[in-house]
Amino acid sequence: MKYSLDCFGSKLYIDITSSYDLDSLIAESFSFIEKFEKDYSRFIEGNTLDTINQTKIWTLPLEIISLIELSKKVSNLTSGYFDITVLPILENNGYGIHKETLSWNIGYKNIHIQGNTLVLKNDISIEFWSFGKWYIVDYLYNALAPQYSEFIINFWWDIRVRWQQTIILEDPLSPKKHIWKILLDNHAIASSSWNKRKIWTWHHLVNPKKDSHTSEVLAIYITHELWVFADIFSTALFVTPLDITKNILEKVDGLEALIILENGKIFKTTGFHADIFLS
């Protein structure tokens, strides 16, 4: 059975091997996702996220607080190359909704958490795009896994599977060309590339240290047993220098990567079991 939903500017697909009627479960799940987008999308003026960025203090559900705490840990691991306070960079380069220029205040260390209360100091603003997708996918996976042994969740080609599925990876310079294939076994794969979600010459993968989207990476593919790690690190490591990236890949258990660099070179961890695709 197949289901789909438009959300967060992307397309979400679910493919479930089941003969049962899942409409009520999917409808409940999609309702939850739509509410999460309304509350935390940075493209909706006046919602919860926009209010947080205006007031700089807000009490949030503990599950949302945990997402922010994880983001800070990844920021520390990447020496600040991953930072959810990059909203001014995105907005001021046309990738947002505000017409006025936002103050260029960047720095994840200004995010403070007191219990379930979020405090933003030094006039910073945050965005949830970096982890909103994996939060949604993990929610869906946890809703489906107790009842169904085989399914695929595909959110803008970031994928989590239950059971096994062969995934084809595209060439970042030619989306119609397939270059690798990988068998996922109860794992997730997430990817980031400069040619997705662009406005003019800008895209959503920004380097907070340079106020730019410069990167030595053309595309990165990350696998992990948990979708949360695959997705957040595919975003984080895209702009992180390769020497720091390699160190992180050695530290985080189960995190495997295929990285295609601008100079044409390829870096692949030993546990990323992908093969050259032959059409």
C-alpha positions in Angstrom: 0.0 0.0 0.0 1.3 3.5 -0.9 0.7 6.8 0.7 2.1 10.3 0.2 2.0 13.8 1.7 3.4 17.2 0.7 5.1 18.8 3.7 8.2 20.9 4.5 8.5 21.8 0.8 9.1 18.1 0.1 7.3 14.9 -0.8 6.9 12.2 1.8 6.2 8.6 0.5 5.3 5.5 2.5 5.3 2.1 0.9 4.0 -0.7 3.2 3.8 -4.4 2.6 0.4 -5.1 4.1 -3.1 -6.3 3.1 -4.7 -4.4 6.0 -6.5 -1.1 5.8 -4.1 1.5 7.2 -6.0 4.6 6.3 -6.8 5.5 9.9 -3.2 5.1 11.1 -1.8 7.0 8.2 -4.4 9.8 8.6 -3.5 10.2 12.3 0.2 10.2 11.5 -0.2 12.7 8.7 -2.3 15.0 10.9 0.6 15.0 13.5 3.1 15.8 10.7 1.0 18.7 9.4 0.7 20.2 12.9 4.4 19.9 13.4 5.0 21.8 10.1 2.5 24.5 11.0 4.2 25.0 14.4 7.9 24.8 13.4 8.4 25.6 9.7 10.4 28.7 9.3 8.3 29.6 6.2 5.1 30.3 8.2 5.0 33.7 9.7 3.5 34.0 13.2 3.8 30.3 14.0 5.4 28.8 17.1 9.0 29.0 15.7 8.5 32.6 14.5 7.2 33.5 18.0 10.2 31.8 19.6 12.5 33.9 17.5 10.7 37.0 18.3 10.4 36.5 22.1 13.7 34.6 22.6 12.2 32.5 25.4 9.6 29.7 25.1 8.5 26.5 26.9 8.6 23.5 24.6 7.7 19.8 24.8 10.6 17.8 26.0 10.9 15.9 22.7 11.5 19.2 20.9 14.0 20.2 23.6 15.8 16.9 23.0 16.1 17.8 19.3 17.7 21.1 20.1 20.1 19.4 22.6 21.2 16.9 19.9 21.8 19.8 17.5 24.1 21.5 20.0 26.0 18.2 20.5 26.5 17.9 16.7 27.6 21.6 16.6 30.3 20.8 19.2 31.4 17.7 17.2 31.7 19.7 14.0 33.5 22.7 15.7 30.5 24.9 14.9 30.2 24.1 11.2 26.7 22.8 11.9 24.6 25.5 13.6 20.8 25.9 13.8 21.2 29.6 14.4 22.0 30.3 10.7 18.5 31.7 10.1 19.8 35.3 9.3 22.1 33.9 6.6 19.3 32.0 4.9 16.7 34.8 5.3 19.1 37.6 4.1 19.9 35.7 1.0 16.3 35.2 0.0 15.7 31.8 1.4 12.9 32.7 3.7 9.9 34.9 4.3 11.0 38.1 6.0 11.4 41.2 3.9 13.6 43.1 6.4 17.3 42.3 6.9 17.9 40.3 10.0 20.7 41.1 12.4 23.7 38.8 11.6 23.9 37.1 15.0 25.1 33.5 14.7 26.3 31.1 17.4 24.8 27.9 18.8 26.5 28.5 22.2 23.9 31.3 22.8 21.2 28.5 22.9 20.4 27.8 26.5 18.0 25.2 27.9 16.6 25.3 31.4 14.4 22.3 32.0 11.9 22.4 29.1 12.4 26.2 28.6 14.4 27.4 25.6 16.3 30.7 26.0 18.0 32.5 23.0 20.6 35.0 24.1 22.4 37.7 22.2 19.5 38.1 19.8 20.0 34.9 17.9 17.3 33.1 15.9 17.0 29.3 15.2 15.6 27.2 12.5 14.3 23.6 12.7 14.7 22.5 9.0 17.9 20.7 9.9 16.1 18.1 12.0 12.4 18.5 11.2 12.6 15.8 8.6 14.2 13.2 10.7 11.9 13.9 13.5 8.9 13.2 11.2 10.5 10.0 9.8 11.3 8.6 13.2 7.7 9.4 14.4 6.3 7.5 11.4 8.8 4.6 11.8 7.9 4.2 15.5 4.2 4.3 14.6 4.5 1.6 12.0 7.2 -0.7 13.3 5.2 -2.5 16.0 2.7 -3.8 13.5 4.5 -4.1 10.1 7.7 -5.9 9.2 8.3 -4.4 5.8 8.0 -0.8 4.7 9.9 2.1 3.2 9.7 5.8 4.3 11.0 8.1 1.6 11.2 11.8 2.4 12.7 13.7 -0.5 15.0 10.8 -1.2 16.2 10.5 2.4 15.1 6.9 3.2 14.5 4.6 6.1 13.6 1.0 5.5 12.3 -1.8 7.7 13.6 -5.1 6.3 15.8 -4.9 3.1 15.8 -2.6 0.1 18.3 -1.8 -2.6 18.7 2.0 -3.0 20.2 3.7 -6.1 22.3 6.8 -5.6 22.3 9.6 -8.2 25.2 11.5 -9.7 25.2 15.0 -8.1 26.1 16.6 -11.4 23.6 14.6 -13.4 20.5 13.6 -11.5 19.3 11.3 -14.2 22.6 9.3 -14.0 22.9 6.5 -11.4 26.4 5.9 -10.0 26.1 3.7 -6.9 23.7 1.2 -5.4 23.5 0.1 -1.8 21.5 -2.6 0.1 19.9 -1.2 3.2 19.1 -3.7 5.9 16.9 -2.1 8.6 18.9 1.1 8.1 18.4 4.6 6.9 20.2 6.7 4.3 20.3 10.4 4.0 22.0 12.7 1.5 22.9 16.3 0.9 23.9 18.0 -2.3 24.3 21.6 -3.5 21.8 21.1 -6.3 18.7 20.6 -4.0 16.4 23.4 -2.7 18.1 26.3 -4.4 17.1 29.9 -4.7 19.2 31.8 -7.2 22.7 30.7 -6.4 21.9 29.9 -2.8 20.8 26.7 -1.1 19.9 25.6 2.4 23.3 24.1 3.3 25.3 27.1 4.6 28.7 27.5 6.2 28.1 29.6 9.4 31.7 30.5 9.7 31.9 32.2 6.2 28.3 33.4 5.8 28.2 31.4 2.6 27.3 28.0 1.1 30.9 27.2 0.0 31.9 23.5 0.5 34.5 21.1 -0.9 31.7 18.5 -1.1 29.5 17.9 -4.1 27.3 15.3 -2.4 27.3 13.2 0.8 25.5 10.0 1.6 25.2 8.8 5.2 23.9 5.6 6.5 23.0 4.6 10.1 20.7 2.3 11.9 18.9 5.4 13.2 17.5 7.9 10.8 18.2 10.8 13.2 21.9 10.3 12.9 21.9 9.7 9.1 19.9 12.9 8.4 21.5 15.3 10.8 25.0 14.3 9.9 24.3 14.4 6.2 23.5 18.1 6.7 26.2 18.8 9.2 29.1 17.2 7.4 28.3 18.8 4.0 30.0 22.1 5.1 32.4 20.6 7.6 36.1 20.3 6.5 37.0 16.8 5.5 39.6 16.3 8.2 37.0 17.1 10.9 34.5 14.9 9.1 36.8 11.9 9.1 37.4 12.3 12.8 33.6 12.4 13.5 33.0 9.3 11.3 35.6 7.4 13.5 33.9 8.5 16.7 30.2 7.9 16.1 29.5 4.2 16.1 27.6 2.9 13.0 27.9 6.1 11.1 29.1 5.4 7.5 29.6 7.7 4.6 30.2 8.2 0.9 31.5 11.6 0.1 32.0 13.0 -3.5 34.3 16.0 -3.5 34.4 18.9 -5.9 37.8 17.8 -7.2 36.3 14.5 -8.3 37.8 12.5 -5.5 35.7 10.1 -3.5 36.0 9.2 0.2 34.1 6.2 1.5 34.2 4.6 4.9 34.9 0.8 5.0 31.4 0.2 6.3 29.6 2.0 3.5 28.9 -1.1 1.4 28.0 0.4 -2.0 28.7 -0.8 -5.4 29.2 1.0 -8.7 25.9 1.0 -10.5 25.9 -0.7 -13.9 22.8 0.1 -16.0 
